[in-house]
Amino acid sequence: MTSRLILFTRAAANRAQVGSPASPPENPSVSRFYYRPLGGESGTGKEILARAIHRYSGRADKPFVPFNCTAIPRDLLESQLFGHRRGAFTGADRDSPGLIRGAKDGTLFLDEIGEMSLDLQPKLLRFLESGEICPLGDPSPFTVDVRIVAATNSNVEQLVHQGRFREDLFYRLNVVRLTIPPLRERRDEIPALVHHFVARAAVEFSKGRVRLAEETMEHLLLYPWPGNVRQLQNELRRMTALAETDALLTPASLAPEIRKTGKIALLAVAGQELAVPLNEKLMPTLARIEGEMIKVALRTHHGRVDAAAKALGISRKGLYLKRQRLGL
């Protein structure tokens, strides 16, 4: 995933904030610096990216605290984040600093931020604006310097429209947005991920030097991976755990739904992928390829026929005849 990692320097991030309605107020006592938010489907590696941001920053020697906003009951979420004093509520038998203070001078990673309850969102907004938190049962606020990295696989704009997420909090968070594409859109990264996960699993399970057959890699490249990187990692970990020492992982060791992936050709079409079954009739398959390439060329060149024809390497008349034949 390092080929897709984007890091911003402090100066670059400050430039990105200029003129933004979400720009933090000038506050010399609070030196927070935000990378926010991360977006992408579940399992794409948002926490891995958040950890990389922390590791390559000036806060690398400070705490990195990950927290999933859906991991605990909503009525306990406030005390988990902001802390509490002993006796603040039933069961509070001792003081708790909370996760925000636990990440002091470091990074707090808030996963599934879109699921945070509406009644807690104003308190998070106040912290982002002022740098102050007020633990439950404590009359005195605390100033905390911490970077917030927020992540979600939800459409937050839609949640705002539905009244389930505060608009002001959305704009406060939405300063620098990084979107991690699903694994099916970055298949070129699969071989490197596969070798990394297999090597790590081989060490974990003391399996020696585990290798992959070429046909096994082909199946892994063609599978759509609805669970993204997490699913790929778990599949390779399972295969390695069940393999013999120094084994060659063949397609027989794959899960049935991955093994049944048929042989197809993946053709690059203007940055997109077109899956073409190799056991289909030739003429309909060629027509499909031509049609998709023509549609992409016309879309790329905003409907300009001359430019599309030139990009395809054919004449304007040739493009006209092909469109007529294909019904485009």
N, C-alpha and C positions, 0 to 999 in steps of 0.2 A: 504494500500500500504506500510505500514511501514515494513512489513516482507521482502520487496524487497529493502528497502532503503540501499544504500551503502554510507558510509561516510569515507573520508580519512583524516588522521591527516596531519599536515604540513610536518612532517618527511616522512610519507608514500608517499605523493605526490611527494616530492623531490626525493625519491628513484625511483619512477616510471619514472621520467624525465631523470635519468642518462643514457647517451648514446643515447638519443632520438634526431633525427634531429630537433625536435621541441622544444628542451630545451631552455628556455629563457636565454638571456645573463645575466652575473653577473652585477647587477646594484644596488648598495646599496641605491640609492635614491628612488627606486621603489620596494615596497614589495608586488607586486601582487601575488596572489595565485589562480590557475585556477582549476576548475572542468569543463572539456570540452571534447567533446560536449555530449549532451543527444540525444539519438535517439529513435525512436518509431513511431508507427502509430499515426495519428491524434486522439486526445481524450484519449490517454493512461495515461495522468497525468504528462506530462513533466514539466509544470509550478509548479505543486504541489511538485514534487521532488526538483526542483530548490529552491523553498521557504523553503523546509525542510533543504536543504544544508545550506542556509543562516541562518536559525533560530538556527541551532545547531553548528554554527561556531563562531569564535571570532569577527565576524562582525555583530552579531545579532542585536546590538543596533544602527546600521547604516542603511542607506536607502536600500531597495530592489526595484529596478526599472525594471518592465517588459516592453518589447517592441517587437511588432510583425513587422518584416521587410517588411511585405506585407500590413501593415495597412494604409500607406499614400503613395501618389505619389512619384515616384523615384526621381523627381527633388527637392523634399523637404526633402528627407531622410538625406542628408548630414548635413543640418542645424539643423535637429531634433537631430541627434547624437552628432555632434561636436559643435553646437552652432553658433551664428553669432553676428556681431556688427550691430548696427543701421545703416541703409542705405546700407548694403552689397548687397542687391538686392531689386527689386520692392516689396513693401509690408512689408519690414523689418523696422517697425517704432519704434522698441526698441531693446535693447540688449537681447539676449537669451543665457543662459549658456549651453544649450544642455543637453541631457540625460546622457552623460558620466560624466560630471561635477556634474550633479544632483545626481548621484550615488556615489559620492566621499566617499572613505573609506568603501563603502558597496559593493553591488552586482548589476551588470547590466545583466539582462536576455534577450538575443537576440533570440527570437523565429523565426523559418523559416529562419535561416541564409543562407540556400542554395539558397534563392530567392534574395539575395542581388545583386545589379547590379555590373557588372565587373568594371565599372569606380570608384566605391566607395570602392571596396575590397582592393586596395593598401593603402588607407588611414587608413582603419581598421588594416591592417597588420603593418603599421608604428606605430600605437598606441600600438599594442601588443608587438612590439619589443622594443620601446623606452619609452613607458609610456607618450608620449607627444601628445597633440592635438593642432590643429591650427584652431580656429573658423573662419568662413567666414568673410572676411573683417578685420581681426586682424593680424597684422604682427608678433606678439609675441606668441610663443607657451606656453602652460600650461602643467605642469606635474600633472598627476592625478593618484592616487592610487585607483584602483577599481578591483574587481574580475569580470571576464567575464564568464558567463555560456551561452553557445550557444546550441540551440536545432534545430532539423530538423526532418521531416518525409520523406525527400528525400534521395536517394542514392547519397551521396556526391562524392564518388569515381567515379560513373558514370558521374556526372556533370563535374568532373575534366577531365575525358576522352573525354567528348564532348566539352571541352573548355569553359564551362559556369561557372566554379569556379576555382580560381587560386590554383595551386598546392602548392605553398609556404604558402598560407594562410591556406589551408587544413592541412598541416603538423604542422603549428603553433598552430592550434586549437586542433588537434587530439593528445592530450597528455594523458588524462584520459577519456576514453569513457564509458558511461553508456547507455545501451540499455534497454528500458522498454518494456517487452513483451506485446502483445495485451491481452485484458481481456479474450478471449477465451482460451488462453494458461495458465491462472492462475485462473481457476474456483473456486479453494479452497478459494480465497479471496472474492468471490461474497457475501456470507452471511454476513460477517463483513461490507462490503461496503453498502449492502442493509440496514442493521439495522442503520448504521450511517446516511445515506442519509434520511431515513424515519424519524428518530428522529429529524434531523435538519429541515426537511420540516414541521413536525408537530408543532414545535415551531414557525417557520416562519408564518404559516397560522393559528395558534391558534387552532389546531385540537385535543388537549389533547393527550391521549395515543393511538397511531395508531399501530396496529399489522398486521402481515402478515399471511395468511393461509398457511399451509404446501404445498398445491398444487400450490399456487402462487409462492412460493420460488422455487419449482421444475421447473416451466416454466422459471423463471429467470436464473436458473442454466443451462438449456439446450439451451437457445437462444445464437446464436453465437456473438452477440453484435458487428456488424461492426463499430459502432461509439464509441466503447470502454467505458471507465468509464464515459465520458461526456454523452453518450446516456443513460447509466444506471441511472445516476443522474437525467437527465431530465425526464425520464420515471417515476421514483419514485416521483419526485416533482409534476408531473402532477397528478398522482394517488392520492397523499395525498391532493392536493389542491381541488380535486373534491369529496373527501370522506366526510362522516359525522364525527362529533366529536367522538372520541374514537372508530373509525370504525375498522373492520377487513377487510383487503384488500383481496378480493377474485380474482380468475382468470378473472372474468367478468370485472374487472376494468383495465385489461391489454390492451395494444394496440393490434389490431387484428393480426398483424404479429407475435407478441410474444405469444399470446394466442393459435394460431394454431400449435405451436411447439408440436409435438407428443411425446408420452411417449417413451423414449429410455433408454437403459442402457449404462452408460459410464464405460468402462473397462480400467484400467490402464495397459498399455503395455510398459514396460521399459521406463517410464517417458512420454509416449505419451498417447493420448486418442483415443479410438476406439468407435464410436457411433454405437450401434446395435439396430435396430428397434425391438420392442417386439411383433409386430404383423406379423412377417415374418415366413416362414417355418423353422422348427428347423434345419434340416440337412444342408441346404445351409448356414445358419447363423453360425453353429458350424464350418463348413469348412472355412468360412471367418475368424473367430477368430483364428483357427489353422494356417491358412496361414499367417496372419499378425504377429502372435507371432513367427512363424518360421523365417520369413524374418527379423524381428527385432533382434532375437537371432543371426542369421548368420551375420547380419551387425555389431552388437555389438562386436562379436568375430572375425571380419575380415575374415569371411568365413571358420573358423576352425570348422569342423563338430563335432569333439569330444567335444569341449568346448561348442558349441551351444546345443548339445544333453544333456550335463550335466546340463546346465542352465535351460533347459526345463523339466528336470527330466525324460527323456526317454533315451532308448539305442540308440547307433549309428544306428543299424539296423532299430529300430522303426522310427527314423528320416528319414532314407532313404526311407522307405515304405510310410511315410506320404508325403514326397516331391514328390514321384512318383505318388501317388494318387491325389495330388493337382496340379500337373503339375508345380512344382517349381524347 
